Amino acid sequence: MKVRLTDEGVIQSCKTYSINNRHILLNVAIDIKVKNKTRPWKTKKPTVTNIIIMNMLYSLNKNCRLYYSRQKSAAYKSTYNVRGLSNYHIMNAIDELEQLGYLFNRIASRQYDMKDEHTMSSWIEPTPFFKSEFLTDTELMMKANSAFNAAWMPIIMRDADKNPIDYRADEYSFAIENVVTRLNETNDQFVFTDHDGLEFQNLYCRIFNNSNFMQGGRFYKASVLNIENKESDNRLRIKIDGESVVEVDYTALHIFIAAEKLGIAHTLGDDPYKRITDIDRNIVKLSINTMFNCTSRGQAVKALGKRFKELKYTERSSVQVVEAVFSAFPELKHEFCYQQCSGLTMQNKDSWMTHYVANVMSTLGKPFLPVHDSGIVRAQDEALLIELMCNAYKQTLNVDSIVHMKASRMGADGVKVKDDVSC
């Protein structure tokens, strides 16, 4: 059976809300019902076919868009790929399922008129035929959901080239996994809706860098991270079980982390970005965070030049802005553009602050959405979040300083309200 996509189907696909997305998990267990169903199809790699179907059942269950990569990859076994599959295997199986009439294959380069199909992940959608064959089996849908959650990796370790690598499983890694898993299980008990009232899912993992648990470690992959917020404040329009939310954010966290190490945090005031008065604060913030993550002044100038071009910012050159930052923060000159790159170490610090908060919130059975160095909770949990973030800062950095934070919410008139909640 070959299913043709109608014009209406094309329009529907373009409107699909891609904030709510998941990538195909290769480690997902295959239910016996799926194996029996696909056995007569005689596909080249039945196991790969079944993996895709189990993932698709999960995405239907959670109303997620299911992404996959067309980037060339080697076939090798690892913690993240116990069957040793490559993207080539996935693409071939998707092509077969499309020919059989079960899937619509949305190759990114064709959907977005791009030359390079590796620039963005492609995705697949179920056809009406797929839904008619599988969607009525409630038990199977529940099993697919459980199988996907079981296959989810709460920790991803990357090497210097950002390739996922195996890590040693011990009490330390188990403690990390337990908190992330409990956070995901707790959040799964609540309904999250976005600014358009559309439900979205949140599954977190912690991603560490450079083969080291002391580099990176932030909470990634949850759908909330895809919600644009700078201009629209859409994160503040999220509802949790229909209740309004509050976002609490550390102020200039990485500058304060660097300053705490030198014992000079008390000299920076409540907003260090304001030290540079003749450059837009957002540009100052972008530049400082970029400089923390660059290994040389030249690399920072180049990276910021590219970003300024994208933002159409022309008031200052990247050379001028970098020089302004060094001039405004002479005491932190060895933290900016440092050869060993202090950015990932600082991210590691803020990730442990998030870990602290996530551990308590999930233990109490309360929903919590980390967004790097901020957190989103129901309005009723605002005071608790402020207390936890304050304690997390002091315990992680082993200091007793003022913790500078802001709490943001949407007012009754639809205008953002921002309060100083430093403690």
Order of alpha helices (4+ residues) and beta strands (2+ residues): alpha-beta-alpha-alpha-beta-alpha-beta-alpha-beta-alpha-alpha-beta-beta-alpha-beta-beta-beta-beta-beta-beta-alpha-alpha-alpha-alpha-alpha-beta-beta-alpha-beta-beta
